[in-house]
Amino acid sequence: MTVTLLPDKSSQFKKLLRSPQLEFICEAHNGLSAKIVEEAGFQGIWASGLSISAQFGVRDNNEASWTQVLDNLEFMSDATRIPILLDGDTGYGNFNNMQRLIRKLEQRHIAAVCIEDKLFPKTNSFLKGEAQPLADMEEFCGKIKAGKDAQSDPDFCIIARVEAFICGWGLAEALRRAEAYHQAGADGILIHSALAVPDEILAFKREWGDRCPVVIVPTKYYATPTDVFRQHGISLVIWANHMLRASVASMQATARTLQEQENLLSIEDEIISVSEIFRLQGAAELLEAEKRYLPKTAERASAIVLAASRGDELGELTEDKPKTMVNIRGVPLLSHIADAYNSMGIKDILVVRGYKKGAVNLPNLHYVDNDEFADTGELYSLRKALQAKRSHPQDTIISYGDVLFNTYIPQALLQAKDDFVIFVDSDWKEKTSYNRLGGFAECTAPNSRKAFNTQIHLTQLGTAIAPDKIHGVWMGFFKVSAPGLAPLQEILADLLKNPAHRKAGMASLFQEMLKRRYSIRVLYTVGHWLDINSLDDVVQAGSF
């Protein structure tokens, strides 16, 4: 992606402020609205004090602290590449507060701040304006000087907002204050008026001339043709609160409709799609970054869940559904398995169904059916799954549809670089279901401290192993690397040519692999899994 470098935001704003033609900036109050303003084509943003306080749900009376405003500004600045002019109220205190504010704004790449000559805490200009007192002019000039002395960026701008008209003073006072603020170092003068006509503003501009840029906020005199502002040499127009007001109107209408209609069909065609929100949030950029920076193991991996059998041992619980759909803590066992895989980034999950297959219908899973489940075994189901895999060859974890597990088990399997890897629980004497899972495992070394630094491999798996050679029980987890899939399918095809293997389980596969001198890496654990093989297991699963 090619990125066009823009000038610093402060220099962008100063150029905008000093432009020989009339320029415009638009209000925004958070990162999303700032992004929308930028995409609309505006060259600058007005971070409105009214709008920011309103989106916090508080009054425009400095009820939101200046640090909360700063936090909000940081999101706005990060979301955009155009300059932001902050509505800085009165500077949030005296000259000392003003200096700290300037330093913090520069750290967040805010281009400029506008401060108004009223007392802290301020009151919105359109609320009893004439009853509001003005700040002492000399004290306000000191605040401007302090701000200019504090800035490290020479292009950072301070706009002095003259409230003389708002507070009921005349043109002479407005001009007197504007000149004092200009001499104190203000980069521009914002002259404000609450009249429905621009008379006060235009009178000020005629007298003021071109001593420094003049900024206006025509919220009250909105019917004035924009060409009037051009003809009088106004530098910058601020559309001050209209993004907030438009969004509130839309939200109010949407909320009323939802409350009255009690369905989403009544509004879905009137609002933007979720994908548009994702676009504004930059979701595509994150996806690209994930490809670049995240470990690739989970992305390459898939899972096969063998879940074709009924689970007769659970009796009535599986009369109308297979064991994998038995509820554990209110949701099907298969859902817990899928969530565990999903949590580590494995989204490609293929489930082999058989008994009562229609009951196995969780979303976001792929399915293949073994309609011969009653007369076939695990190897037959596994072969159907491998034949049905639609994705390119990738590391694949094979597990059962009735085993709960800690996510570190599939994580460890994928981290192992070997083509074939299984997990063995060395605490085998506590397990009662090892016969069904494939039985005992004899390995090249027992589980011990030495096993952490040594590669252990399977030498035998089954039920006919002498007790003194048993190192654990296979837990039902088998990782096959992408290169290992082809030989695995070849072995399965050869085995299933023999009718005697039609009902064979995974133990037969491992024995055949060992016979053909394929190495099967063993990872040890103690616990962290639960095979649901009885009603007691179902109860225990509730607290797994």
Wavefront OBJ file of the C-alpha trace (Angstrom):
o trace
v 0.000 0.000 0.000
v 1.441 3.383 -1.031
v 1.152 6.099 1.604
v 1.274 9.732 0.529
v 3.092 11.772 3.145
v 1.292 14.943 4.178
v 2.792 18.012 5.885
v 2.622 18.162 9.672
v -0.902 18.769 10.876
v 0.057 22.099 12.432
v 1.515 23.429 9.181
v -1.572 22.170 7.342
v -3.780 24.180 9.671
v -1.677 27.332 9.516
v -1.827 27.177 5.722
v -5.600 26.747 5.932
v -5.955 29.654 8.329
v -3.860 31.970 6.129
v -5.365 30.842 2.831
v -6.337 33.748 0.516
v -9.693 32.081 -0.095
v -12.514 31.117 2.264
v -11.882 27.742 3.921
v -14.122 25.413 5.918
v -13.696 22.922 8.742
v -16.343 20.638 10.212
v -17.174 19.481 13.707
v -16.331 16.018 14.979
v -16.517 14.625 18.477
v -14.823 11.211 18.409
v -12.599 9.070 16.217
v -15.412 7.776 14.018
v -16.954 11.167 13.292
v -13.471 12.604 12.668
v -12.843 9.887 10.083
v -16.164 10.668 8.391
v -15.350 14.380 8.246
v -11.992 13.637 6.647
v -13.523 11.267 4.095
v -16.098 13.926 3.177
v -13.236 16.042 1.887
v -12.780 18.615 4.659
v -9.236 19.810 5.223
v -9.675 20.336 8.938
v -11.713 19.325 11.979
v -13.322 21.380 14.734
v -13.196 19.405 17.970
v -16.290 21.023 19.445
v -16.537 21.431 23.202
v -20.324 21.211 23.009
v -20.236 18.015 20.944
v -17.494 16.291 22.933
v -19.265 16.983 26.224
v -22.594 15.901 24.717
v -21.227 12.568 23.503
v -20.006 12.020 27.064
v -23.565 12.780 28.196
v -22.622 15.843 30.259
v -23.193 19.607 29.963
v -20.955 22.028 28.106
v -19.834 23.583 31.386
v -16.402 21.972 31.801
v -18.091 18.955 33.383
v -15.866 16.710 31.269
v -12.340 17.129 32.590
v -9.627 18.419 30.284
v -7.802 15.063 30.536
v -10.950 13.289 29.348
v -11.081 15.695 26.427
v -7.409 14.953 25.704
v -8.061 11.203 25.677
v -10.906 11.741 23.230
v -8.725 13.969 21.048
v -6.041 11.311 20.877
v -8.494 8.893 19.240
v -9.569 11.613 16.809
v -5.990 12.467 15.915
v -4.982 8.834 15.457
v -7.961 8.217 13.167
v -7.211 11.067 10.756
v -4.464 12.789 8.786
v -5.966 16.273 8.677
v -5.476 18.977 11.340
v -7.709 19.383 14.372
v -8.612 22.719 15.962
v -9.676 22.116 19.555
v -12.451 24.115 21.125
v -10.403 24.631 24.284
v -13.052 26.570 26.229
v -11.176 28.990 28.506
v -7.934 26.999 28.508
v -9.101 24.923 31.505
v -7.678 27.303 34.083
v -5.053 30.050 34.316
v -1.838 30.628 32.358
v -0.187 27.610 33.997
v -2.988 25.269 32.926
v -2.803 26.810 29.461
v 0.874 25.986 29.114
v 0.386 22.404 30.170
v -2.555 22.120 27.757
v -0.431 23.295 24.819
v 2.306 20.771 25.587
v -0.216 17.929 25.833
v -1.957 18.953 22.601
v 1.332 18.987 20.710
v 2.128 15.503 22.014
v -1.122 14.296 20.430
v -0.452 16.119 17.135
v -3.342 18.541 17.612
v -2.746 21.468 15.265
v -4.394 24.341 17.105
v -6.541 25.417 20.025
v -9.213 28.081 20.359
v -9.759 29.684 23.768
v -12.540 32.083 24.703
v -12.370 35.127 26.933
v -14.840 34.018 29.605
v -14.436 32.671 33.113
v -13.699 29.076 34.108
v -15.832 26.995 34.326
v -17.350 28.229 31.082
v -21.007 28.192 30.060
v -22.088 27.568 26.489
v -22.385 30.844 24.589
v -26.013 30.234 23.642
v -27.196 29.779 27.251
v -28.007 33.176 28.812
v -25.132 34.728 26.921
v -25.657 38.316 28.052
v -25.574 37.241 31.695
v -22.112 35.701 31.321
v -19.125 37.735 32.507
v -16.087 38.262 30.318
v -12.612 37.420 31.530
v -10.228 40.198 32.485
v -8.626 41.250 29.214
v -5.086 41.519 30.571
v -5.339 38.148 32.286
v -6.555 36.596 29.018
v -3.683 38.181 27.103
v -1.301 36.630 29.624
v -2.873 33.272 28.940
v -2.278 33.682 25.196
v 1.351 34.720 25.766
v 1.894 31.756 28.086
v 0.491 29.395 25.467
v 2.727 30.800 22.728
v 5.763 30.542 24.996
v 4.929 26.901 25.792
v 4.593 25.667 22.235
v 7.576 23.872 20.710
v 6.075 23.638 17.212
v 6.325 27.058 15.521
v 3.268 26.275 13.381
v 0.964 25.466 16.303
v -1.830 28.049 16.309
v -3.772 29.706 19.119
v -7.096 31.233 18.110
v -8.559 33.834 20.476
v -12.345 33.705 20.661
v -13.927 37.074 21.389
v -17.219 36.763 23.282
v -18.011 40.477 23.535
v -21.119 40.259 21.323
v -22.335 37.131 23.152
v -22.082 38.839 26.542
v -23.923 41.983 25.417
v -20.973 44.303 24.799
v -20.724 46.308 21.618
v -18.456 46.518 18.624
v -15.943 48.785 20.329
v -15.289 46.243 23.094
v -15.026 43.436 20.562
v -12.427 45.376 18.574
v -10.514 46.435 21.693
v -10.223 42.867 22.899
v -9.420 41.455 19.474
v -6.538 43.900 19.048
v -5.169 43.113 22.513
v -5.294 39.377 21.811
v -3.659 39.880 18.429
v -0.825 41.831 20.042
v -0.466 39.083 22.673
v 0.327 36.594 19.887
v -3.001 35.070 18.819
v -2.740 33.585 15.327
v -6.377 34.331 14.549
v -9.530 35.858 15.992
v -12.803 33.945 16.283
v -15.593 36.495 16.513
v -18.821 34.992 17.814
v -22.430 36.143 17.634
v -25.781 34.763 18.774
v -27.854 36.830 16.347
v -29.835 35.197 13.554
v -28.239 37.621 11.093
v -24.513 38.255 10.488
v -24.655 41.998 11.138
v -22.357 42.001 14.171
v -19.832 39.748 12.451
v -19.725 41.783 9.253
v -19.455 45.073 11.173
v -16.503 43.669 13.097
v -14.781 42.487 9.927
v -15.185 45.856 8.200
v -13.496 47.608 11.103
v -10.944 44.895 11.720
v -9.730 44.684 8.160
v -6.949 42.168 7.561
v -4.886 42.532 10.708
v -5.027 38.747 11.187
v -7.291 35.901 10.055
v -10.921 35.997 11.199
v -12.790 32.797 12.020
v -16.576 32.573 12.322
v -19.175 30.040 13.517
v -22.454 30.748 11.657
v -24.590 28.372 13.734
v -27.194 31.052 14.515
v -27.029 33.003 11.265
v -27.122 29.829 9.160
v -29.359 31.371 6.462
v -26.619 33.755 5.382
v -25.321 32.940 1.878
v -21.744 31.701 2.024
v -20.711 34.217 -0.653
v -21.325 36.975 1.874
v -18.492 35.572 3.974
v -16.266 35.403 0.910
v -17.019 38.987 -0.050
v -16.087 40.217 3.412
v -12.760 38.360 3.522
v -13.547 35.837 6.251
v -10.708 33.324 6.505
v -12.295 30.247 8.050
v -15.871 29.018 8.599
v -16.593 26.378 11.242
v -19.610 24.094 10.859
v -19.649 23.704 14.588
v -22.045 21.024 15.855
v -23.937 19.581 12.926
v -22.369 16.103 12.893
v -23.533 15.583 16.469
v -27.006 16.987 15.842
v -27.484 14.853 12.714
v -26.392 11.692 14.525
v -28.680 12.396 17.488
v -31.671 12.883 15.194
v -30.914 9.602 13.435
v -30.417 7.690 16.677
v -33.623 9.050 18.175
v -35.627 8.027 15.101
v -34.015 4.577 15.042
v -34.622 3.987 18.739
v -38.280 4.990 18.443
v -38.804 2.704 15.445
v -37.180 -0.256 17.171
v -39.233 0.278 20.295
v -42.478 0.527 18.343
v -41.901 -2.127 15.659
v -39.910 -4.667 17.736
v -38.009 -5.928 14.702
v -34.930 -5.043 12.664
v -36.630 -5.167 9.274
v -38.137 -1.766 10.029
v -34.719 -0.067 10.082
v -32.172 -2.280 8.317
v -32.580 -0.622 4.921
v -32.279 2.841 6.487
v -28.932 2.416 8.208
v -25.434 1.623 7.028
v -24.134 -1.926 6.996
v -21.887 -3.394 9.662
v -19.244 -3.821 6.969
v -19.158 -0.039 6.531
v -18.421 0.322 10.246
v -15.618 -2.214 9.856
v -14.265 -0.198 6.920
v -14.269 3.035 8.902
v -12.526 1.253 11.765
v -9.771 0.062 9.423
v -10.530 -3.637 9.843
v -8.875 -4.474 6.508
v -5.641 -2.877 7.678
v -5.695 -5.046 10.797
v -6.228 -8.193 8.755
v -3.206 -7.326 6.628
v -1.172 -6.629 9.760
v -2.189 -9.982 11.250
v -0.849 -11.723 8.157
v 2.432 -9.881 8.570
v 2.982 -10.044 12.309
v 1.031 -12.920 13.896
v 2.470 -16.439 14.118
v 1.353 -18.387 11.087
v 0.796 -21.705 12.848
v -2.827 -21.192 13.826
v -3.655 -19.604 10.494
v -2.401 -22.653 8.628
v -4.126 -25.134 10.882
v -7.426 -26.923 10.616
v -9.215 -29.505 12.746
v -11.148 -32.692 12.112
v -13.615 -33.802 14.772
v -14.689 -37.452 14.625
v -18.260 -37.470 15.941
v -20.166 -40.144 13.994
v -20.959 -42.517 16.872
v -23.967 -42.380 19.162
v -22.418 -42.864 22.590
v -24.572 -45.765 23.808
v -23.056 -45.551 27.266
v -24.996 -42.323 27.924
v -28.339 -44.074 27.529
v -31.355 -41.779 27.227
v -29.172 -38.698 26.727
v -28.297 -39.917 23.244
v -31.662 -41.276 22.128
v -32.323 -38.270 19.889
v -28.806 -36.921 19.370
v -25.216 -38.131 19.310
v -22.926 -37.734 22.253
v -21.228 -34.686 20.757
v -24.491 -32.742 21.081
v -25.124 -33.565 24.739
v -25.419 -30.344 26.722
v -22.549 -29.326 28.961
v -23.239 -26.139 30.944
v -26.172 -25.371 28.689
v -24.478 -25.757 25.307
v -23.561 -28.827 23.220
v -20.255 -30.559 23.863
v -19.307 -29.891 20.231
v -19.731 -26.176 20.829
v -17.146 -26.291 23.630
v -14.745 -28.112 21.319
v -15.263 -25.590 18.504
v -14.831 -22.658 20.903
v -11.539 -24.102 22.152
v -10.218 -24.388 18.605
v -11.568 -20.952 17.641
v -9.902 -19.309 20.623
v -6.476 -20.225 19.247
v -7.278 -19.187 15.700
v -8.446 -22.462 14.175
v -11.609 -21.634 12.237
v -11.512 -24.425 9.623
v -13.217 -27.228 11.559
v -14.625 -30.284 9.758
v -17.001 -32.509 11.739
v -17.786 -36.089 10.712
v -21.450 -36.801 11.464
v -23.224 -40.131 11.532
v -25.803 -41.083 14.139
v -28.729 -38.598 14.159
v -26.710 -36.371 11.858
v -29.531 -33.834 11.533
v -29.079 -32.941 15.197
v -25.473 -31.895 14.554
v -26.051 -28.467 13.052
v -23.945 -25.847 14.800
v -23.085 -22.790 12.663
v -19.651 -21.964 11.254
v -18.563 -25.610 11.063
v -18.062 -27.790 7.994
v -19.629 -31.242 7.885
v -19.140 -34.556 6.128
v -21.482 -37.484 6.747
v -20.556 -41.093 7.422
v -23.898 -42.698 6.706
v -22.325 -46.114 7.315
v -21.371 -45.227 10.882
v -23.079 -48.324 12.303
v -20.822 -50.659 10.323
v -17.611 -48.661 10.196
v -15.029 -47.280 12.572
v -12.865 -44.248 13.139
v -10.520 -44.865 10.229
v -13.427 -44.926 7.789
v -14.707 -41.600 9.175
v -11.231 -40.089 9.066
v -10.727 -41.068 5.447
v -14.053 -39.464 4.479
v -13.004 -36.278 6.285
v -9.648 -36.097 4.546
v -11.281 -36.687 1.174
v -13.798 -33.898 1.878
v -11.272 -31.260 2.985
v -11.660 -28.296 0.660
v -8.712 -26.189 1.766
v -5.123 -26.506 0.629
v -2.936 -28.911 2.635
v -2.394 -27.543 6.117
v -1.455 -28.752 9.551
v -4.481 -30.638 10.876
v -5.465 -31.719 14.367
v -7.666 -34.809 14.575
v -9.695 -35.248 17.740
v -12.875 -36.838 19.030
v -16.263 -35.181 19.394
v -16.637 -36.157 23.040
v -13.398 -34.890 24.613
v -13.071 -31.578 26.448
v -9.576 -30.138 26.547
v -7.411 -27.227 27.605
v -6.381 -25.083 24.635
v -2.708 -25.580 25.395
v -3.055 -29.121 24.014
v -3.719 -28.124 20.382
v -1.292 -25.216 20.771
v 1.507 -27.564 21.780
v 0.641 -29.963 18.960
v 0.935 -27.197 16.368
v 4.166 -25.853 17.820
v 5.813 -29.254 17.400
v 7.467 -29.343 13.967
v 7.165 -33.110 13.507
v 4.846 -34.513 10.830
v 2.958 -36.751 13.277
v 2.391 -35.842 16.926
v 0.116 -37.260 19.634
v -0.629 -36.341 23.249
v -0.237 -38.935 25.993
v -1.480 -38.563 29.573
v 1.106 -40.125 31.864
v -1.377 -40.244 34.729
v -2.961 -43.280 33.053
v -3.869 -45.186 36.198
v -6.549 -42.603 36.957
v -8.205 -43.059 33.549
v -11.003 -45.558 33.029
v -11.686 -44.959 29.324
v -8.324 -45.721 27.792
v -9.602 -48.854 26.049
v -12.064 -46.843 23.992
v -9.534 -44.161 23.179
v -7.036 -46.604 21.795
v -5.412 -47.893 24.903
v -2.030 -47.703 26.443
v 1.028 -46.034 25.004
v 4.544 -47.321 25.203
v 7.076 -44.623 24.389
v 10.830 -44.267 24.045
v 10.991 -42.709 27.526
v 8.590 -42.104 30.417
v 7.284 -38.696 31.426
v 9.948 -37.057 33.601
v 11.986 -33.915 33.880
v 14.253 -35.287 31.184
v 11.269 -35.492 28.838
v 11.150 -31.687 28.645
v 14.463 -31.613 26.811
v 14.169 -34.889 24.900
v 12.076 -35.858 21.921
v 9.882 -38.775 22.924
v 8.350 -41.077 20.310
v 5.667 -43.721 20.300
v 6.802 -47.341 20.094
v 3.497 -49.117 20.614
v -0.187 -48.317 21.177
v -2.908 -50.717 22.228
v -4.329 -52.710 25.100
v -1.944 -55.660 25.059
v 1.042 -53.890 26.604
v 2.786 -55.192 29.700
v 2.088 -52.970 32.726
v 5.779 -52.217 33.289
v 6.018 -50.814 29.753
v 2.979 -48.534 29.921
v 3.935 -44.839 29.883
v 0.474 -43.375 29.586
v -2.791 -43.370 27.695
v -3.428 -41.752 24.335
v -5.870 -38.859 24.783
v -7.426 -38.822 21.326
v -5.371 -35.955 19.820
v -3.321 -36.456 16.662
v -1.545 -33.692 14.706
v -0.653 -34.278 11.079
v 1.510 -31.719 9.282
v 0.608 -30.499 5.810
v 3.318 -32.707 4.223
v 2.144 -35.634 6.349
v -1.396 -35.636 4.932
v -0.465 -37.426 1.697
v 1.232 -40.454 3.319
v -1.532 -40.575 5.924
v -4.192 -40.883 3.228
v -2.140 -43.545 1.474
v -1.911 -45.591 4.675
v -5.656 -45.203 5.303
v -6.474 -46.346 1.768
v -4.270 -49.420 2.136
v -5.758 -50.336 5.501
v -9.366 -49.927 4.387
v -8.852 -52.171 1.388
v -8.947 -54.985 3.904
v -12.550 -55.623 5.116
v -11.119 -56.592 8.486
v -10.223 -52.927 9.071
v -13.662 -51.564 8.201
v -14.402 -51.020 11.889
v -10.818 -50.260 12.902
v -9.951 -47.441 15.274
v -7.062 -45.032 15.448
v -4.817 -47.521 17.264
v -4.693 -49.629 14.099
v -3.561 -46.585 12.139
v -0.727 -45.826 14.557
v 0.457 -49.420 14.589
v 0.530 -49.476 10.784
v 2.452 -46.185 10.723
v 5.018 -47.565 13.152
v 5.251 -50.727 11.067
v 6.084 -48.556 8.046
v 8.713 -46.759 10.160
v 6.937 -43.417 10.414
v 7.996 -41.525 13.528
v 5.169 -40.421 15.855
v 6.245 -37.730 18.315
v 4.778 -37.925 21.837
v 3.946 -34.919 24.016
v 3.200 -35.689 27.647
v 0.668 -34.087 29.932
v -1.047 -34.846 33.214
v -4.770 -34.165 32.992
v -6.205 -31.049 31.286
v -8.720 -33.110 29.301
v -11.905 -35.052 29.936
v -13.347 -37.904 27.921
v -17.166 -37.911 28.194
v -17.758 -41.631 28.483
v -20.364 -41.971 31.222
v -23.103 -40.080 33.047
v -20.577 -39.297 35.778
v -18.350 -37.695 33.132
v -21.247 -35.483 32.021
v -21.640 -34.264 35.602
v -17.882 -33.736 35.966
v -17.780 -31.819 32.675
v -19.949 -29.119 34.214
v -16.975 -27.964 36.285
v -14.188 -28.779 33.809
l 1 2 3 4 5 6 7 8 9 10 11 12 13 14 15 16 17 18 19 20 21 22 23 24 25 26 27 28 29 30 31 32 33 34 35 36 37 38 39 40 41 42 43 44 45 46 47 48 49 50 51 52 53 54 55 56 57 58 59 60 61 62 63 64 65 66 67 68 69 70 71 72 73 74 75 76 77 78 79 80 81 82 83 84 85 86 87 88 89 90 91 92 93 94 95 96 97 98 99 100 101 102 103 104 105 106 107 108 109 110 111 112 113 114 115 116 117 118 119 120 121 122 123 124 125 126 127 128 129 130 131 132 133 134 135 136 137 138 139 140 141 142 143 144 145 146 147 148 149 150 151 152 153 154 155 156 157 158 159 160 161 162 163 164 165 166 167 168 169 170 171 172 173 174 175 176 177 178 179 180 181 182 183 184 185 186 187 188 189 190 191 192 193 194 195 196 197 198 199 200 201 202 203 204 205 206 207 208 209 210 211 212 213 214 215 216 217 218 219 220 221 222 223 224 225 226 227 228 229 230 231 232 233 234 235 236 237 238 239 240 241 242 243 244 245 246 247 248 249 250 251 252 253 254 255 256 257 258 259 260 261 262 263 264 265 266 267 268 269 270 271 272 273 274 275 276 277 278 279 280 281 282 283 284 285 286 287 288 289 290 291 292 293 294 295 296 297 298 299 300 301 302 303 304 305 306 307 308 309 310 311 312 313 314 315 316 317 318 319 320 321 322 323 324 325 326 327 328 329 330 331 332 333 334 335 336 337 338 339 340 341 342 343 344 345 346 347 348 349 350 351 352 353 354 355 356 357 358 359 360 361 362 363 364 365 366 367 368 369 370 371 372 373 374 375 376 377 378 379 380 381 382 383 384 385 386 387 388 389 390 391 392 393 394 395 396 397 398 399 400 401 402 403 404 405 406 407 408 409 410 411 412 413 414 415 416 417 418 419 420 421 422 423 424 425 426 427 428 429 430 431 432 433 434 435 436 437 438 439 440 441 442 443 444 445 446 447 448 449 450 451 452 453 454 455 456 457 458 459 460 461 462 463 464 465 466 467 468 469 470 471 472 473 474 475 476 477 478 479 480 481 482 483 484 485 486 487 488 489 490 491 492 493 494 495 496 497 498 499 500 501 502 503 504 505 506 507 508 509 510 511 512 513 514 515 516 517 518 519 520 521 522 523 524 525 526 527 528 529 530 531 532 533 534 535 536 537 538 539 540 541 542 543 544
